[in-house]
Amino acid sequence: TVNEAVPDSKIKALKITGYPHVSRFFEYKEVVESHPDASHVLLSDVRDVFFQGNPFKDLGKGLFVGMENPDYTIGTEQYNQKWIIDAYGDGFYNSAKDEQVSCSGVTIGDMNSIKVYINKMIEEFCKQPYQKMSERIYDQAMHNKLLITNDLADVTRCQPFESIIVTLGLYPIDQITINDQGLIINRNQKIIPIVHQHDRHPELIQLCDNYIGK
């Protein structure tokens, strides 16, 4: 039995019953707390991420989050619209609907910034009714809410094709540039270290397979 008034009760249950998008944050917390000497941490999806370079090279302090195609907003991207309304209601949605979407699938930063981020995400999970959190996928809503309400200090929003993270899901294939070496590059012709959501495009799945096979 889960006691709604006791966060630890929710945490214990969600760690077991939550969707991976939620339960992974409890695992993240355990891992970072067991590695106190680490300077930086990367939190990442698995299936739809590959690396073209070292994302930690020259990485400074703060939290770095991946942004999605700026042509879309919370109000115009149907999945994020649904998640925000379901988690926080129409009032918050109306204040957030014009905001650019950030994807929770890849977040990187110094150890302290990552710890703060993980703890704040878990706090948001615990504010929701357990039944909702255990039956639906919510990390994206919480992630965007923390950004929109400026609850996270020293955040860099990593714009696609302008940073160390490119999130490709909302981009048409003709807006994605590949160099002669078969690597995805930014607007300045530089190789992007972290590629996220490549599997939305069959052409990029093959590209990734070729890259791994080298």
C-alpha positions, -999 to +999 in steps of 0.1 A: +000+000+000+013+034-010+009+063+014+003+095-007+014+117+021+048+100+025+073+106-004+095+076+006+064+053+002+059+066-033+096+064-042+098+027-031+068+018-051+076+038-083+111+024-084+094-010-090+062-001-108+070+031-127+077+031-164+115+030-171+113+068-180+103+073-144+120+045-124+154+053-140+157+085-120+158+065-087+186+044-102+204+075-114+202+088-078+218+057-064+245+056-090+256+092-086+256+090-048+278+059-051+304+078-072+311+110-053+344+115-070+329+119-105+332+154-119+306+152-146+276+129-154+257+120-185+221+108-182+210+092-215+185+071-233+199+040-248+181+028-280+181+061-298+214+077-289+249+074-304+281+093-299+303+109-325+327+124-301+335+129-264+307+149-249+327+157-218+355+174-236+358+210-224+324+207-207+321+234-181+299+238-150+261+237-150+233+215-165+231+210-203+197+199-217+188+190-253+162+211-270+140+200-298+132+216-332+123+253-323+096+252-349+075+233-324+063+243-290+046+227-260+013+238-276+020+225-311+038+192-304+009+168-296+027+145-272+042+172-251+009+191-250-008+160-237+018+152-211+019+187-197-019+190-195-022+156-179+004+163-153-001+200-145-035+209-159-048+236-183-036+265-162+000+257-164-003+245-200-017+279-210+014+296-195+038+271-211+023+264-245+045+288-264+077+274-248+102+254-269+103+217-260+133+202-242+138+164-244+145+146-211+163+118-230+198+133-228+210+155-199+246+162-190+264+183-165+287+186-135+280+163-106+263+188-084+240+201-111+230+166-121+223+157-084+201+188-081+183+179-113+176+143-103+163+153-068+140+179-083+127+154-108+119+129-080+102+157-060+080+164-090+071+127-094+061+126-057+037+156-062+017+135-086-009+109-075+008+075-073-018+059-096-011+084-124+027+081-120+026+043-120+004+040-151+017+068-174+050+081-187+057+115-171+094+124-170+091+147-200+064+168-184+084+172-152+116+180-171+100+207-191+081+221-161+114+226-142+129+244-171+099+266-178+096+276-141+133+283-138+137+258-110+171+247-123+201+270-119+228+275-145+211+257-173+223+257-209+196+249-235+215+229-262+199+240-294+200+214-323+228+219-347+243+246-324+256+226-295+270+193-282+235+176-284+213+173-315+177+159-310+164+149-344+129+135-338+111+166-351+134+173-380+127+163-416+156+143-431+164+171-456+174+194-427+200+170-413+235+175-428+260+146-430+296+152-439+319+131-462+328+108-433+292+099-427+289+120-395+261+144-386+274+180-384+262+213-370+257+246-389+294+254-386+304+220-402+315+207-368+308+171-357+281+169-330+291+147-301+257+134-290+230+124-316+196+117-301+165+102-318+183+092-350+160+061-352+131+083-363+147+082-398+156+049-416+185+066-433+201+075-400+196+040-386+218+028-414+242+057-408+246+046-372+250+010-382+278+020-406+295+041-379+294+014-353+307-011-378+339+009-386 
